[in-house]
């Protein structure tokens, strides 16, 4: 699964990392502990190629209560075409969720150690990346709109399996354009993109248990601990 992540770049950093997308309006503060129901930076397949902020936790258009999104922070890649909450968005409303690291908890007995996971390039340089996601816009009876999204997950690769059984789907740069195709796409064309990220391109280290509390959001959270 994916329950917390980071995006610490300002707008200039976002533009450098994702030059094909226009940066969001206003200044972007660094985030070291992004949690469900909070705003996340996304690029949708609406054809505008711009970064926007959506609520993390997909609210289906037919939901009676927006609180339903609290349970929809992740979507299993294996069942996207079947689940009523995700199947329409899978075909029509895909997005990138921008990040530069994510957390997962490694369990040993009763102890759970938070691990911070990052992606590196072939030279070993750590770099930002994008999760594969789905998006919706929920309309309230009063006419308000809530744009929301979910992060797609898959079975853990060899690297992540030592930490957890699941992992978020991380799209390589060369897949961005295809994933953001605004046309309706059948699931059998999209599913091959939802593969495990290569183990050799991932790094992880333990961090402070302070990350367990979503009220904490500081640089110290991503610093390694013994």
C-alpha positions in Angstrom: 0.0 0.0 0.0 1.0 3.7 0.2 -0.2 5.6 3.2 2.3 8.5 3.5 4.8 10.2 1.1 6.8 13.3 0.5 7.1 16.1 -2.0 9.8 18.6 -0.9 10.3 20.5 -4.1 9.4 24.2 -4.6 7.8 25.3 -7.9 11.3 25.8 -9.5 12.2 22.3 -8.5 9.0 20.9 -9.8 9.5 22.6 -13.1 13.0 21.2 -13.4 11.9 17.7 -12.5 8.8 17.7 -14.6 9.5 20.2 -17.4 6.6 18.9 -19.6 4.1 20.1 -17.0 3.2 23.7 -15.9 3.8 24.2 -12.2 0.9 24.8 -9.8 -0.3 28.3 -9.0 1.3 30.0 -5.9 4.4 28.8 -4.0 4.6 25.1 -3.0 5.9 24.5 0.5 8.0 21.3 1.1 5.9 18.4 2.5 7.6 15.7 4.5 4.6 13.8 5.7 1.7 13.9 3.3 -1.3 12.0 4.7 -4.7 10.8 3.3 -7.3 13.6 3.0 -4.6 16.2 2.4 -3.9 18.0 -0.9 -1.5 16.3 -3.2 0.1 17.5 -6.5 -1.3 15.8 -9.5 -1.3 16.0 -13.3 -4.5 14.7 -14.8 -5.3 13.5 -18.3 -7.5 16.4 -19.1 -5.1 17.5 -21.8 -3.8 20.7 -20.0 -0.5 19.3 -18.7 -0.5 21.3 -15.6 0.1 20.5 -11.9 -2.9 20.9 -9.6 -3.9 20.0 -6.1 -6.4 17.3 -5.4 -7.6 15.7 -2.2 -5.9 12.3 -1.5 -8.7 9.7 -1.3 -10.9 9.2 -4.3 -14.5 10.2 -4.0 -16.6 8.4 -6.6 -19.0 10.6 -8.5 -21.9 8.6 -7.2 -20.9 8.7 -3.5 -23.5 10.1 -1.1 -20.9 11.2 1.4 -17.5 12.6 0.5 -16.1 10.8 3.6 -16.1 7.7 1.4 -12.8 9.0 0.0 -11.1 8.3 3.3 -11.2 4.6 2.4 -10.1 5.1 -1.2 -6.5 6.3 -0.9 -5.2 3.2 -2.7 -6.5 1.2 -5.6 -5.3 -2.4 -6.3 -4.1 -2.7 -9.9 -5.4 -6.2 -10.1 -9.0 -5.2 -9.6 -9.3 -1.7 -11.2 -11.4 -2.9 -14.1 -13.9 -4.6 -11.7 -14.4 -2.3 -8.7 -17.3 0.2 -9.1 -15.3 2.9 -7.4 -12.5 2.7 -9.9 -13.4 1.1 -13.2 -14.8 4.3 -14.9 -11.8 6.4 -13.8 -9.4 3.7 -14.9 -10.8 4.0 -18.5 -11.2 7.7 -18.6 -9.6 9.7 -15.7 -6.0 8.8 -15.1 -3.4 11.0 -13.4 0.2 11.2 -12.0 0.6 11.9 -8.3 4.0 13.6 -7.9 6.4 12.6 -5.1 10.1 12.4 -4.2 9.8 9.6 -1.6 7.3 7.5 0.3 7.1 5.7 3.7 6.3 2.1 4.4 6.3 0.2 7.8 8.4 -2.9 8.2 6.9 -5.2 10.8 9.1 -7.5 13.1 7.0 -9.1 15.7 5.1 -6.2 17.4 7.6 -3.6 16.3 6.9 -1.5 13.1 9.8 0.5 11.8 9.0 3.3 9.3 11.2 3.1 6.2 11.7 6.0 3.8 11.9 4.8 0.1 13.3 6.7 -2.8 14.1 6.3 -6.5 17.5 6.7 -8.1 18.6 7.0 -11.7 21.2 4.8 -13.4 24.0 7.0 -12.0 22.7 6.7 -8.5 21.2 10.2 -8.2 18.0 10.3 -6.2 15.2 11.8 -8.2 11.5 12.8 -8.0 8.9 10.5 -9.6 5.2 9.9 -10.2 2.8 7.4 -8.9 0.1 6.1 -11.2 -3.2 7.4 -10.0 -6.9 7.9 -10.9 -9.0 11.0 -10.3 -12.6 12.1 -10.0 -14.6 15.3 -9.3 -17.3 14.9 -6.7 -20.3 17.3 -6.8 -22.2 18.1 -3.6 -25.9 18.7 -3.5 -25.1 22.4 -2.9 -23.0 22.6 -6.1 -19.5 22.4 -4.5 -16.8 20.4 -6.3 -14.1 18.3 -4.7 -11.4 17.0 -7.0 -9.8 13.8 -5.5 -7.4 11.0 -6.4 -6.1 7.6 -5.5 -2.7 5.9 -5.8 -2.6 2.6 -7.6 -0.7 -0.3 -5.9 0.7 -3.6 -7.0 2.5 -6.6 -5.5 5.8 -5.7 -4.0 9.0 -6.3 -6.1 11.9 -8.2 -4.6 13.3 -5.0 -2.9 10.0 -3.9 -1.4 8.9 -7.5 -0.3 11.5 -7.2 2.5 9.5 -4.3 3.8 5.8 -4.9 2.8 3.7 -7.1 0.5 2.4 -4.2 -1.6 4.0 -1.1 -3.2 2.7 1.9 -5.1 2.9 1.8 -8.9 5.7 4.2 -10.0 5.6 5.1 -13.6 8.8 5.6 -15.6 9.1 8.9 -17.4 8.6 7.3 -20.8 5.1 6.1 -19.7 3.8 9.5 -18.7 2.4 10.5 -22.0 0.6 7.2 -22.6 -0.9 7.1 -19.1 -2.2 10.7 -19.5 -3.8 9.9 -22.9 -7.2 11.8 -22.6 -8.9 9.2 -24.8 -10.9 6.4 -23.2 -8.7 3.3 -23.0 -9.7 -0.4 -22.4 -8.1 -2.0 -19.3 -6.1 -4.5 -21.3 -4.1 -1.6 -22.9 -3.5 0.0 -19.5 -2.7 -2.8 -17.2 0.7 -3.6 -18.7 1.9 -0.1 -17.5 1.1 -1.0 -13.9 4.2 -3.0 -13.4 6.6 -3.3 -10.4 9.3 -0.7 -10.5 12.8 -2.2 -10.8 14.3 -3.2 -7.5 17.8 -2.1 -8.4 16.5 1.5 -8.8 15.1 1.8 -5.3 16.8 2.7 -1.9 15.4 2.6 1.6 16.4 3.4 5.2 14.8 3.6 8.6 13.5 6.9 9.9 12.0 8.3 13.1 8.6 7.0 14.4 7.6 10.6 14.6 6.3 10.1 11.0 3.5 8.0 12.5 1.8 11.3 13.6 0.5 13.2 10.6 0.7 16.4 12.5 4.5 16.3 12.2 5.8 17.6 8.9 9.5 18.6 9.1 12.8 17.7 7.4 13.9 15.7 10.4 11.3 13.0 9.4 13.4 11.9 6.3 16.7 11.8 8.1 18.1 8.2 8.7 18.1 6.8 12.2 20.1 3.8 13.5 
